[in-house]
Amino acid sequence: MKKGILSQSNVSIKSIPYFNKILILCPIYYQKTCISIFFLILFILGSIVSCSESKNDSAATTSLFSLLANESGSDGKCTVTGLGSQFSAGFISANVASQNVLFLESGSTSYAVVQVKGANTNTILTLSKTLNVSIFKSSSCPLNVDTDLTAVSGTDYLLDSSSETKITFLTKTDYLIYIYSINHDAASVITAIVSGTELSVEDRGISGYSFNNSCNNASANYCTDLYGSQTSCLSGETSAGTKCSTSDILGVCRQPKSLGYRFTLYNNSFSGGSTGAQAACLAVSGTYSSGYTAP
């Protein structure tokens, strides 16, 4: 007679907890039926526990990915999902004349994501090295390269990679530029320069910067609101805690700084009038516009 599987593995079926009690409670001629019922109950209980654990794992996974939607890139990282993997890339929001691009390494590849928020027709982003890039019409991290809307070359942008990476935007919207470079030293500096048509104030959200103070020059008839990290007034200016008055405005000079923004209002009585105001604004690399437009 062949030995059963339980006998071959030196495991006695009677060693299972409560099994002896079940045999005692069952009449001798019903023991086979009781054994079958016993194992059926064990199978059902095992299935319930397994399903419960799967649901918990699924809920945990769903909860994890729901957190990604809150990513802002403020920690200098952007989660990139797609192509069968998920990883962190360096992140900057390009909104000033020149910034360094942060790369993060994964194996032999370095990754970065550059956000250009509020790009207009003929806004230009120049990266100081020839790089592999993919361009997406998206506003913020996380970036999913499998599902996010891809910008169309010739319609949304023009790309020139002859000596550096120059992207001229043709469609007014927000963009994420996904950069990947093989054997690139993540510590080496690559700069991103925004030029051409300035970024849209309403899209970039100057009001998103914290207002610090204003600097009024009563004798020269102009007032400057300081946002972001801008805190110091210039010679001849008086610091005030309230924003500049928007009445009797000749024009506005928007002057971006590396970590903040200057927003200068020229009064109608400004010496030299509109011509003088434009010249003064150009001298500080600002963009002048007549009248008043809220930041």
Disulfide bonds with the S-S distance in Angstrom:
Cys26-Cys34 1.82
Cys78-Cys141 2.04
Cys215-Cys233 2.01
Cys223-Cys244 2.02
Cys253-Cys281 2.03
